[in-house]
Amino acid sequence: MAAVRLCVVLLMGISLQCAAAPFAVQVGEARIGLDAPSGFADTQFTGSPRLQEFGESLTSASNRILLFALSDADLRRFMVGDQVELRRYMIAVTPRSMERDRVGEPAFKQFTGESMLGLGTPPAEKDLVKYLDSRQTGAVSLLQELRKDADVISVLLGVRSKGGGFFERSKYMLSSTTWMLLRGKAISLSVSTQYDDPADLEWIRLTTARWIDELKKLNSR
């Protein structure tokens, strides 16, 4: 059994290296270069219905998933049949209705404006836990604007979920949503993390910024 598990681990390492490599996806007439941030890998190579269903639960059916990535550690757990933590994950999608269209800056501005309707404005309160505790359980709240360019709009969102029992505290999730204009196509990125302390806030800000810059560089060639 030890030899079998060693073979599985070795094969898994090869698979993770392949999953972490940049790849191209066809969106209409354009080929978009995609890659997951360092420490994460796309899960599509696994062919797992469970992972596909989870990825689909993160976005609207009106979107097509281009990439759904788990942390390398979670993907290793999944590959050997262990329970995954799902503390951090990310997804890239494109609106099905816009796949065939060449999207210019005016159309992109209209699309992002419509997507942000109902989010409101960032709160004056800087204590995220205090603010989310003041909001209704399960309500998605706009926390910060991360970036606002002609071809990139990025915001930070937060949500509080009720604890599972009398002694279980509430849980907090942060997610960044980014709309990008890449090679004439509207692409949406989302990075999610459980929030336990300010280090999680710093992590999601940095990871989102790096992913944006990496994808812009990858698609400038």
C-alpha positions as protocol buffer text, in pm:
chain_id: "A"
residue {
  index: 1
  type: MET
  ca { x: 0 y: 0 z: 0 }
}
residue {
  index: 2
  type: ALA
  ca { x: 287 y: 237 z: 77 }
}
residue {
  index: 3
  type: ALA
  ca { x: 429 y: 180 z: -273 }
}
residue {
  index: 4
  type: VAL
  ca { x: 88 y: 251 z: -431 }
}
residue {
  index: 5
  type: ARG
  ca { x: 49 y: 571 z: -232 }
}
residue {
  index: 6
  type: LEU
  ca { x: 399 y: 680 z: -335 }
}
residue {
  index: 7
  type: CYS
  ca { x: 309 y: 627 z: -702 }
}
residue {
  index: 8
  type: VAL
  ca { x: -8 y: 830 z: -655 }
}
residue {
  index: 9
  type: VAL
  ca { x: 189 y: 1113 z: -494 }
}
residue {
  index: 10
  type: LEU
  ca { x: 446 y: 1113 z: -776 }
}
residue {
  index: 11
  type: LEU
  ca { x: 179 y: 1114 z: -1047 }
}
residue {
  index: 12
  type: MET
  ca { x: -7 y: 1384 z: -858 }
}
residue {
  index: 13
  type: GLY
  ca { x: 306 y: 1600 z: -856 }
}
residue {
  index: 14
  type: ILE
  ca { x: 335 y: 1569 z: -1233 }
}
residue {
  index: 15
  type: SER
  ca { x: -35 y: 1654 z: -1274 }
}
residue {
  index: 16
  type: LEU
  ca { x: -5 y: 1960 z: -1052 }
}
residue {
  index: 17
  type: GLN
  ca { x: 289 y: 2089 z: -1256 }
}
residue {
  index: 18
  type: CYS
  ca { x: 79 y: 2055 z: -1573 }
}
residue {
  index: 19
  type: ALA
  ca { x: -225 y: 2218 z: -1408 }
}
residue {
  index: 20
  type: ALA
  ca { x: -13 y: 2514 z: -1294 }
}
residue {
  index: 21
  type: ALA
  ca { x: 111 y: 2594 z: -1645 }
}
residue {
  index: 22
  type: PRO
  ca { x: -43 y: 2879 z: -1849 }
}
residue {
  index: 23
  type: PHE
  ca { x: -298 y: 2772 z: -2108 }
}
residue {
  index: 24
  type: ALA
  ca { x: -518 y: 2930 z: -2374 }
}
residue {
  index: 25
  type: VAL
  ca { x: -897 y: 2919 z: -2394 }
}
residue {
  index: 26
  type: GLN
  ca { x: -1110 y: 3015 z: -2692 }
}
residue {
  index: 27
  type: VAL
  ca { x: -1363 y: 3293 z: -2628 }
}
residue {
  index: 28
  type: GLY
  ca { x: -1539 y: 3372 z: -2954 }
}
residue {
  index: 29
  type: GLU
  ca { x: -1270 y: 3451 z: -3209 }
}
residue {
  index: 30
  type: ALA
  ca { x: -1010 y: 3537 z: -2942 }
}
residue {
  index: 31
  type: ARG
  ca { x: -766 y: 3311 z: -2760 }
}
residue {
  index: 32
  type: ILE
  ca { x: -728 y: 3424 z: -2400 }
}
residue {
  index: 33
  type: GLY
  ca { x: -421 y: 3326 z: -2202 }
}
residue {
  index: 34
  type: LEU
  ca { x: -499 y: 3211 z: -1849 }
}
residue {
  index: 35
  type: ASP
  ca { x: -296 y: 3102 z: -1550 }
}
residue {
  index: 36
  type: ALA
  ca { x: -371 y: 3061 z: -1180 }
}
residue {
  index: 37
  type: PRO
  ca { x: -170 y: 3264 z: -929 }
}
residue {
  index: 38
  type: SER
  ca { x: 130 y: 3101 z: -762 }
}
residue {
  index: 39
  type: GLY
  ca { x: 24 y: 2832 z: -514 }
}
residue {
  index: 40
  type: PHE
  ca { x: -298 y: 2750 z: -702 }
}
residue {
  index: 41
  type: ALA
  ca { x: -382 y: 2520 z: -991 }
}
residue {
  index: 42
  type: ASP
  ca { x: -673 y: 2485 z: -1233 }
}
residue {
  index: 43
  type: THR
  ca { x: -889 y: 2181 z: -1151 }
}
residue {
  index: 44
  type: GLN
  ca { x: -1031 y: 2104 z: -1496 }
}
residue {
  index: 45
  type: PHE
  ca { x: -766 y: 1838 z: -1566 }
}
residue {
  index: 46
  type: THR
  ca { x: -916 y: 1621 z: -1288 }
}
residue {
  index: 47
  type: GLY
  ca { x: -1246 y: 1575 z: -1474 }
}
residue {
  index: 48
  type: SER
  ca { x: -1416 y: 1558 z: -1132 }
}
residue {
  index: 49
  type: PRO
  ca { x: -1796 y: 1615 z: -1135 }
}
residue {
  index: 50
  type: ARG
  ca { x: -1774 y: 1720 z: -767 }
}
residue {
  index: 51
  type: LEU
  ca { x: -1526 y: 1998 z: -840 }
}
residue {
  index: 52
  type: GLN
  ca { x: -1722 y: 2099 z: -1150 }
}
residue {
  index: 53
  type: GLU
  ca { x: -2043 y: 2128 z: -946 }
}
residue {
  index: 54
  type: PHE
  ca { x: -1869 y: 2334 z: -679 }
}
residue {
  index: 55
  type: GLY
  ca { x: -1722 y: 2565 z: -940 }
}
residue {
  index: 56
  type: GLU
  ca { x: -2062 y: 2608 z: -1103 }
}
residue {
  index: 57
  type: SER
  ca { x: -2212 y: 2699 z: -764 }
}
residue {
  index: 58
  type: LEU
  ca { x: -1978 y: 3000 z: -746 }
}
residue {
  index: 59
  type: THR
  ca { x: -2114 y: 3176 z: -1053 }
}
residue {
  index: 60
  type: SER
  ca { x: -2431 y: 3233 z: -1252 }
}
residue {
  index: 61
  type: ALA
  ca { x: -2542 y: 2982 z: -1514 }
}
residue {
  index: 62
  type: SER
  ca { x: -2521 y: 3272 z: -1760 }
}
residue {
  index: 63
  type: ASN
  ca { x: -2141 y: 3258 z: -1728 }
}
residue {
  index: 64
  type: ARG
  ca { x: -1897 y: 3006 z: -1877 }
}
residue {
  index: 65
  type: ILE
  ca { x: -1622 y: 2891 z: -1645 }
}
residue {
  index: 66
  type: LEU
  ca { x: -1277 y: 2936 z: -1794 }
}
residue {
  index: 67
  type: LEU
  ca { x: -1072 y: 2841 z: -1487 }
}
residue {
  index: 68
  type: PHE
  ca { x: -1154 y: 2710 z: -1139 }
}
residue {
  index: 69
  type: ALA
  ca { x: -849 y: 2683 z: -916 }
}
residue {
  index: 70
  type: LEU
  ca { x: -784 y: 2538 z: -572 }
}
residue {
  index: 71
  type: SER
  ca { x: -476 y: 2580 z: -360 }
}
residue {
  index: 72
  type: ASP
  ca { x: -203 y: 2325 z: -434 }
}
residue {
  index: 73
  type: ALA
  ca { x: -252 y: 2181 z: -85 }
}
residue {
  index: 74
  type: ASP
  ca { x: -626 y: 2133 z: -134 }
}
residue {
  index: 75
  type: LEU
  ca { x: -575 y: 1978 z: -476 }
}
residue {
  index: 76
  type: ARG
  ca { x: -327 y: 1730 z: -328 }
}
residue {
  index: 77
  type: ARG
  ca { x: -579 y: 1639 z: -58 }
}
residue {
  index: 78
  type: PHE
  ca { x: -849 y: 1590 z: -319 }
}
residue {
  index: 79
  type: MET
  ca { x: -629 y: 1372 z: -540 }
}
residue {
  index: 80
  type: VAL
  ca { x: -560 y: 1124 z: -258 }
}
residue {
  index: 81
  type: GLY
  ca { x: -921 y: 1124 z: -136 }
}
residue {
  index: 82
  type: ASP
  ca { x: -874 y: 1342 z: 173 }
}
residue {
  index: 83
  type: GLN
  ca { x: -1113 y: 1616 z: 283 }
}
residue {
  index: 84
  type: VAL
  ca { x: -1037 y: 1955 z: 126 }
}
residue {
  index: 85
  type: GLU
  ca { x: -1042 y: 2272 z: 335 }
}
residue {
  index: 86
  type: LEU
  ca { x: -1172 y: 2510 z: 65 }
}
residue {
  index: 87
  type: ARG
  ca { x: -1041 y: 2802 z: 267 }
}
residue {
  index: 88
  type: ARG
  ca { x: -917 y: 2977 z: -48 }
}
residue {
  index: 89
  type: TYR
  ca { x: -1010 y: 2933 z: -414 }
}
residue {
  index: 90
  type: MET
  ca { x: -1057 y: 3134 z: -733 }
}
residue {
  index: 91
  type: ILE
  ca { x: -1252 y: 3132 z: -1057 }
}
residue {
  index: 92
  type: ALA
  ca { x: -1244 y: 3304 z: -1397 }
}
residue {
  index: 93
  type: VAL
  ca { x: -1557 y: 3326 z: -1613 }
}
residue {
  index: 94
  type: THR
  ca { x: -1695 y: 3505 z: -1918 }
}
residue {
  index: 95
  type: PRO
  ca { x: -2059 y: 3601 z: -1991 }
}
residue {
  index: 96
  type: ARG
  ca { x: -2203 y: 3357 z: -2245 }
}
residue {
  index: 97
  type: SER
  ca { x: -2409 y: 3636 z: -2403 }
}
residue {
  index: 98
  type: MET
  ca { x: -2095 y: 3836 z: -2485 }
}
residue {
  index: 99
  type: GLU
  ca { x: -1863 y: 3558 z: -2603 }
}
residue {
  index: 100
  type: ARG
  ca { x: -1919 y: 3628 z: -2974 }
}
residue {
  index: 101
  type: ASP
  ca { x: -1901 y: 4006 z: -2941 }
}
residue {
  index: 102
  type: ARG
  ca { x: -1600 y: 4229 z: -2975 }
}
residue {
  index: 103
  type: VAL
  ca { x: -1621 y: 4435 z: -2654 }
}
residue {
  index: 104
  type: GLY
  ca { x: -1487 y: 4791 z: -2664 }
}
residue {
  index: 105
  type: GLU
  ca { x: -1435 y: 5026 z: -2370 }
}
residue {
  index: 106
  type: PRO
  ca { x: -1787 y: 5184 z: -2392 }
}
residue {
  index: 107
  type: ALA
  ca { x: -1956 y: 4840 z: -2385 }
}
residue {
  index: 108
  type: PHE
  ca { x: -1722 y: 4726 z: -2108 }
}
residue {
  index: 109
  type: LYS
  ca { x: -1808 y: 5033 z: -1901 }
}
residue {
  index: 110
  type: GLN
  ca { x: -2178 y: 4966 z: -1944 }
}
residue {
  index: 111
  type: PHE
  ca { x: -2132 y: 4597 z: -1854 }
}
residue {
  index: 112
  type: THR
  ca { x: -1938 y: 4671 z: -1536 }
}
residue {
  index: 113
  type: GLY
  ca { x: -2182 y: 4944 z: -1437 }
}
residue {
  index: 114
  type: GLU
  ca { x: -2473 y: 4702 z: -1465 }
}
residue {
  index: 115
  type: SER
  ca { x: -2278 y: 4434 z: -1277 }
}
residue {
  index: 116
  type: MET
  ca { x: -2218 y: 4671 z: -984 }
}
residue {
  index: 117
  type: LEU
  ca { x: -2577 y: 4785 z: -953 }
}
residue {
  index: 118
  type: GLY
  ca { x: -2706 y: 4728 z: -601 }
}
residue {
  index: 119
  type: LEU
  ca { x: -2363 y: 4697 z: -439 }
}
residue {
  index: 120
  type: GLY
  ca { x: -2384 y: 5047 z: -291 }
}
residue {
  index: 121
  type: THR
  ca { x: -2078 y: 5229 z: -165 }
}
residue {
  index: 122
  type: PRO
  ca { x: -1791 y: 5118 z: 61 }
}
residue {
  index: 123
  type: PRO
  ca { x: -1858 y: 5177 z: 433 }
}
residue {
  index: 124
  type: ALA
  ca { x: -1682 y: 5435 z: 646 }
}
residue {
  index: 125
  type: GLU
  ca { x: -1632 y: 5166 z: 911 }
}
residue {
  index: 126
  type: LYS
  ca { x: -1280 y: 5020 z: 879 }
}
residue {
  index: 127
  type: ASP
  ca { x: -1331 y: 4724 z: 1116 }
}
residue {
  index: 128
  type: LEU
  ca { x: -1450 y: 4453 z: 875 }
}
residue {
  index: 129
  type: VAL
  ca { x: -1584 y: 4219 z: 1142 }
}
residue {
  index: 130
  type: LYS
  ca { x: -1774 y: 4497 z: 1315 }
}
residue {
  index: 131
  type: TYR
  ca { x: -1924 y: 4610 z: 987 }
}
residue {
  index: 132
  type: LEU
  ca { x: -2020 y: 4261 z: 866 }
}
residue {
  index: 133
  type: ASP
  ca { x: -2174 y: 4187 z: 1207 }
}
residue {
  index: 134
  type: SER
  ca { x: -2400 y: 4489 z: 1154 }
}
residue {
  index: 135
  type: ARG
  ca { x: -2522 y: 4344 z: 824 }
}
residue {
  index: 136
  type: GLN
  ca { x: -2779 y: 4073 z: 769 }
}
residue {
  index: 137
  type: THR
  ca { x: -2643 y: 3718 z: 770 }
}
residue {
  index: 138
  type: GLY
  ca { x: -2566 y: 3609 z: 415 }
}
residue {
  index: 139
  type: ALA
  ca { x: -2583 y: 3962 z: 272 }
}
residue {
  index: 140
  type: VAL
  ca { x: -2298 y: 4039 z: 31 }
}
residue {
  index: 141
  type: SER
  ca { x: -2145 y: 4376 z: 116 }
}
residue {
  index: 142
  type: LEU
  ca { x: -1915 y: 4602 z: -84 }
}
residue {
  index: 143
  type: LEU
  ca { x: -1613 y: 4673 z: 137 }
}
residue {
  index: 144
  type: GLN
  ca { x: -1357 y: 4850 z: -83 }
}
residue {
  index: 145
  type: GLU
  ca { x: -1280 y: 4956 z: -437 }
}
residue {
  index: 146
  type: LEU
  ca { x: -947 y: 4795 z: -527 }
}
residue {
  index: 147
  type: ARG
  ca { x: -892 y: 4925 z: -881 }
}
residue {
  index: 148
  type: LYS
  ca { x: -1071 y: 5141 z: -1134 }
}
residue {
  index: 149
  type: ASP
  ca { x: -918 y: 5172 z: -1481 }
}
residue {
  index: 150
  type: ALA
  ca { x: -1067 y: 5189 z: -1830 }
}
residue {
  index: 151
  type: ASP
  ca { x: -1008 y: 4814 z: -1876 }
}
residue {
  index: 152
  type: VAL
  ca { x: -1012 y: 4686 z: -1514 }
}
residue {
  index: 153
  type: ILE
  ca { x: -1266 y: 4730 z: -1234 }
}
residue {
  index: 154
  type: SER
  ca { x: -1198 y: 4547 z: -909 }
}
residue {
  index: 155
  type: VAL
  ca { x: -1387 y: 4549 z: -578 }
}
residue {
  index: 156
  type: LEU
  ca { x: -1366 y: 4370 z: -244 }
}
residue {
  index: 157
  type: LEU
  ca { x: -1679 y: 4203 z: -107 }
}
residue {
  index: 158
  type: GLY
  ca { x: -1756 y: 4042 z: 229 }
}
residue {
  index: 159
  type: VAL
  ca { x: -2022 y: 3818 z: 376 }
}
residue {
  index: 160
  type: ARG
  ca { x: -2097 y: 3676 z: 720 }
}
residue {
  index: 161
  type: SER
  ca { x: -2243 y: 3331 z: 771 }
}
residue {
  index: 162
  type: LYS
  ca { x: -2405 y: 3219 z: 1092 }
}
residue {
  index: 163
  type: GLY
  ca { x: -2222 y: 2967 z: 1309 }
}
residue {
  index: 164
  type: GLY
  ca { x: -2344 y: 2608 z: 1297 }
}
residue {
  index: 165
  type: GLY
  ca { x: -2414 y: 2572 z: 1668 }
}
residue {
  index: 166
  type: PHE
  ca { x: -2461 y: 2760 z: 1994 }
}
residue {
  index: 167
  type: PHE
  ca { x: -2086 y: 2775 z: 2060 }
}
residue {
  index: 168
  type: GLU
  ca { x: -1969 y: 2810 z: 1699 }
}
residue {
  index: 169
  type: ARG
  ca { x: -1884 y: 3166 z: 1604 }
}
residue {
  index: 170
  type: SER
  ca { x: -1989 y: 3334 z: 1284 }
}
residue {
  index: 171
  type: LYS
  ca { x: -1766 y: 3285 z: 981 }
}
residue {
  index: 172
  type: TYR
  ca { x: -1654 y: 3560 z: 747 }
}
residue {
  index: 173
  type: MET
  ca { x: -1560 y: 3530 z: 380 }
}
residue {
  index: 174
  type: LEU
  ca { x: -1388 y: 3788 z: 165 }
}
residue {
  index: 175
  type: SER
  ca { x: -1394 y: 3781 z: -213 }
}
residue {
  index: 176
  type: SER
  ca { x: -1258 y: 4012 z: -477 }
}
residue {
  index: 177
  type: THR
  ca { x: -1451 y: 4051 z: -800 }
}
residue {
  index: 178
  type: THR
  ca { x: -1261 y: 4187 z: -1097 }
}
residue {
  index: 179
  type: TRP
  ca { x: -1391 y: 4266 z: -1444 }
}
residue {
  index: 180
  type: MET
  ca { x: -1121 y: 4280 z: -1712 }
}
residue {
  index: 181
  type: LEU
  ca { x: -1115 y: 4362 z: -2078 }
}
residue {
  index: 182
  type: LEU
  ca { x: -874 y: 4115 z: -2239 }
}
residue {
  index: 183
  type: ARG
  ca { x: -826 y: 4099 z: -2615 }
}
residue {
  index: 184
  type: GLY
  ca { x: -1169 y: 4248 z: -2671 }
}
residue {
  index: 185
  type: LYS
  ca { x: -1345 y: 4010 z: -2430 }
}
residue {
  index: 186
  type: ALA
  ca { x: -1506 y: 4068 z: -2091 }
}
residue {
  index: 187
  type: ILE
  ca { x: -1353 y: 3837 z: -1830 }
}
residue {
  index: 188
  type: SER
  ca { x: -1453 y: 3819 z: -1465 }
}
residue {
  index: 189
  type: LEU
  ca { x: -1215 y: 3700 z: -1191 }
}
residue {
  index: 190
  type: SER
  ca { x: -1304 y: 3612 z: -834 }
}
residue {
  index: 191
  type: VAL
  ca { x: -1064 y: 3534 z: -549 }
}
residue {
  index: 192
  type: SER
  ca { x: -1208 y: 3407 z: -220 }
}
residue {
  index: 193
  type: THR
  ca { x: -1066 y: 3353 z: 126 }
}
residue {
  index: 194
  type: GLN
  ca { x: -1197 y: 3284 z: 471 }
}
residue {
  index: 195
  type: TYR
  ca { x: -1131 y: 3586 z: 694 }
}
residue {
  index: 196
  type: ASP
  ca { x: -972 y: 3512 z: 1032 }
}
residue {
  index: 197
  type: ASP
  ca { x: -734 y: 3805 z: 1076 }
}
residue {
  index: 198
  type: PRO
  ca { x: -594 y: 4108 z: 887 }
}
residue {
  index: 199
  type: ALA
  ca { x: -337 y: 3886 z: 712 }
}
residue {
  index: 200
  type: ASP
  ca { x: -624 y: 3739 z: 506 }
}
residue {
  index: 201
  type: LEU
  ca { x: -724 y: 4087 z: 394 }
}
residue {
  index: 202
  type: GLU
  ca { x: -368 y: 4166 z: 290 }
}
residue {
  index: 203
  type: TRP
  ca { x: -342 y: 3831 z: 109 }
}
residue {
  index: 204
  type: ILE
  ca { x: -655 y: 3883 z: -102 }
}
residue {
  index: 205
  type: ARG
  ca { x: -553 y: 4237 z: -197 }
}
residue {
  index: 206
  type: LEU
  ca { x: -205 y: 4128 z: -309 }
}
residue {
  index: 207
  type: THR
  ca { x: -323 y: 3812 z: -484 }
}
residue {
  index: 208
  type: THR
  ca { x: -591 y: 3998 z: -676 }
}
residue {
  index: 209
  type: ALA
  ca { x: -349 y: 4271 z: -786 }
}
residue {
  index: 210
  type: ARG
  ca { x: -87 y: 4018 z: -895 }
}
residue {
  index: 211
  type: TRP
  ca { x: -339 y: 3805 z: -1086 }
}
residue {
  index: 212
  type: ILE
  ca { x: -464 y: 4110 z: -1275 }
}
residue {
  index: 213
  type: ASP
  ca { x: -111 y: 4215 z: -1369 }
}
residue {
  index: 214
  type: GLU
  ca { x: -8 y: 3861 z: -1465 }
}
residue {
  index: 215
  type: LEU
  ca { x: -308 y: 3813 z: -1695 }
}
residue {
  index: 216
  type: LYS
  ca { x: -258 y: 4153 z: -1858 }
}
residue {
  index: 217
  type: LYS
  ca { x: 106 y: 4064 z: -1924 }
}
residue {
  index: 218
  type: LEU
  ca { x: 16 y: 3716 z: -2050 }
}
residue {
  index: 219
  type: ASN
  ca { x: -234 y: 3861 z: -2298 }
}
residue {
  index: 220
  type: SER
  ca { x: -18 y: 4147 z: -2421 }
}
residue {
  index: 221
  type: ARG
  ca { x: 194 y: 3914 z: -2635 }
}
